[in-house]
Amino acid sequence: MINTIAIDDEPLALQLMAGYIEKTPGLDLVGKFDNPLDAVDFMADNSIDLIFVDIQMPDLNGIEFTRSIKKGPKVVFTTAFEKYALEGFKLDVVDYLLKPFSYEEFFNAVQKALRLIRLERKDEPTQIEANSEFLFLKSEYKIRRINFNDILYIEGLKDYVKVFLKNDAKPILSLTSLKQLEAKLPAVTFMRVHRSFIVNLAKIDTIERSRIVFGKVYIPVSDQYKEKFQEFVTKNFL
């Protein structure tokens, strides 16, 4: 998981940014602040990988904040003014998002940051890469190996998840959250389409009236995720 914080003195902008972060696989929103000084205190005791920070703020603006922090966290500037782009370039920030920006623009900036973070982590001698084909999941006092290719969809139930597999009538029940499991899944194959459901895109055979059909099960695509799912469908539509 990529520990992420958002900083913006505008409540609506901060809320939007937090929402974008929370629905993006691989990102963990560990803090949101309307004052960069509070963020500085938080970072003194917590490890942060990625920061989204507004530029125009009182007391300490985003540029001054970025200059003050130790090298390490990747930074993405968010601002309503184009004139600060050169400053962003000088500070070697990952990207520069001009308000109002779409989720697609935000997602593209995240992908740039993730590439840089992963490259740096590969250089760490103790870094162990996650397996790209399976994961281990605790269920009924056992640890089960779950092949990604066998997963049809996953349903979240408060503190539990149900993992539905092809050729298995009974789902695997595990004590974990949907968000924690989502972070372990390859984003290129799995997509969250509802607050309670993640689907394996490679296993979708039928889509009916904004619902994904797996046999007799109909999984709704909620408004929050509809745009992203429609983009996937459009890219693969003949």
N, C-alpha and C positions, 0 to 999 in steps of 0.2 A: 504494500500500500504506500502511496505517496502522501505524506503528511502535508496538508495544505491549509493556508489561512487566507482570509479576505479582509481587506482594509478599505473602508470608504466612509466618509462622514455623512453621506446621503443615505437615509434609511432604506428607501426603495431600491437604490442601486445596490446596496449591501445585501438586501434580501434576494434580489435577482441573482447576484453573483453566488450567494450561498446555495440557492436552488440549482444553479448550473453545476456547481461542484458536487453537490450531493447526488445528482443523478448520473454522474459520469463515472463509469467503471475505472477502478484503479486509484481514484482520488479519495482521501479521507479528510473531511473538513474537521479540523481539530480546534479551530478558533475563528471568530469573526469579530472585528473591532471597528468602532467608529472614530477611534483615535489612535494614530500610529504609536504614540508613547505607551499605550497599554499593550500594543503588540510587541514592542521592544522588551517590556518586562516579561511577557509570556515566553518570548523566544529565549530568554536567559535560562529558563528551566525546561524547555522542551525542544526537541529536534524537529526542525521544519525543512521540508524539501522544496516546496513551491509556494510562492507568494503572489497574490493578485492585489495590487495596490493602486488606489486612485492617486492622481498627481496633485490636484487642487484641493488642499486641506489646510485648515488653520494650524497654528503652533509648529507643526513639522510636516512639510509637504512630502509627496511621494518620492521626489528626487532626493531630497535631503535624507529621508528615511533610508533609501537604498544605499546612499553613500555611507551611512552610519553603520550598517550591518556588516558583519564579517562575511567574507566570501564563502559561498557554500550553497545557500538556497537559491533556486532559480526564481527570477522575478518577471512578472508580466505587468506592464503598466496599463491602467484603464483611465481614460480621460476624454473630455469633450473637446479638447483643443489639439489641433495638429501641430502647433508650434513647438511642442516638447519632443517631437520625434528624434531630433538630433541628440538631445540629452540622453534619450533612451539608448541610442546607438553608442554613445560614449561610455555609458555605464554597462554595456554588454547585456542588456536585458533580453529575455527570450523573445518577447513579442510586445506589440503596442496596439492595444484595442481601442478603437475610437468609438465613443458612445454616440448613439445607442448601437450596440453590436448584437448580432444574432447568436443563437446557440452554436450554429455551424462555425462562425468565426471564433467563438470561444473554444470549441472542440479542436479546431485546427491549431490554435495556440497551445493547447494542452498536449497535442501530439508532438509538437516541437520540443516542449519541455521534457516529455517522457523519453524521447529519443536521447536527449542530452544526459538525463539522469541515469538511464540504463547503461549508456556508454561509460559513464563514470563508475557505476557500480560494478561493471564487468572488470574494471581495473583493480578492484579491491580483492586481495588474495583470499579473504575469508568469505566472499560472497558466493552463495550457492543458488544457482538458478532454479526456478520452479520448473517442474516437468511440464512439457507442452502437450502430453497425451493423456494424462490421468492425474487424479489426486486421491489422497486417502481421507476417508470420512468415518468418524466414529458413529456407530449405530448398534444399539442393544448390547453394550459391553464388548463389542468387537470393533476392530478397525478394518474397514472395507476399502478395497481398491475400486475406484469408479473410473472407468474409461470415458473420456469426454464424448467419444463417438457413440457410446451407448445411451447417452442422456437424451430424452425427448424434451422434457420441460421440468421446471422446478417450481414448487409452490411454497410460499412463505406463510407460516402460521405463528405469529408472535415470536416466541423464542425458538421455534422449531422450523425445519424445512422438510418437505417431502420431495424426494428425487425420483422421478418416474423414468424408468429405463425401458428400452425396447426389449421385447421378449420376456419381460417380468411383469406378472399381473399385480404384484404387491410393490408399492413404492418403498424406498429406503427412508426411514425417519431418523433425523439427526438433530441433536441439540446445538444449533448454531443459528445465526441470523441470515436472512437472505442477502443482506449487504456484504457480510463477511464472506459468504460463499461466492457472490458475484465477483469479488476482488480476485478470487483464485481461478476464475474461468477465463479462457482466451476471448478477448473482446471481439475478435474477428468472426467468431462462430456463435457466441451467445449474446442475446440482447434482452434487456429488461423491457417488457411491453406493458407492465401494469405494476402497481405497488406490491402485488402479491405473486407475480409470475415472471420467470425468466424462461426463454425458449431457446432451443438449439435451432438456429436458422437453417442449418443443413438438413434438418428433419421435417421441415414444413412441407406438406403436400397440398393442403387446401386452405384457402382464406375465404371466409364468407361473412360479408357485412361487418367488416372491422373486427372479425373474430378469427382466431387461428384454430383450425380443427385438427385434433388428434383422436382419431377414431370417433368415440361418442362424447368426447370432451371438447367443450368450446371455451377457448381462452380469450377474454376481451383485450383489446388494445385500447388503453385509456388515452384521454386527450393529451396528457402530459408527455406520452411517448409516441404519439401517433405520427408526428412529423418525421422523427428519426426512422421509425419503422417503414413509413411510406417511401422514404429515400432509398432504403434497402430494396423494397419491392420494385421501385422505378428502375433502379440500376440493373435489376435482373429480369426486367419485363421485356417480352418480345412484341 
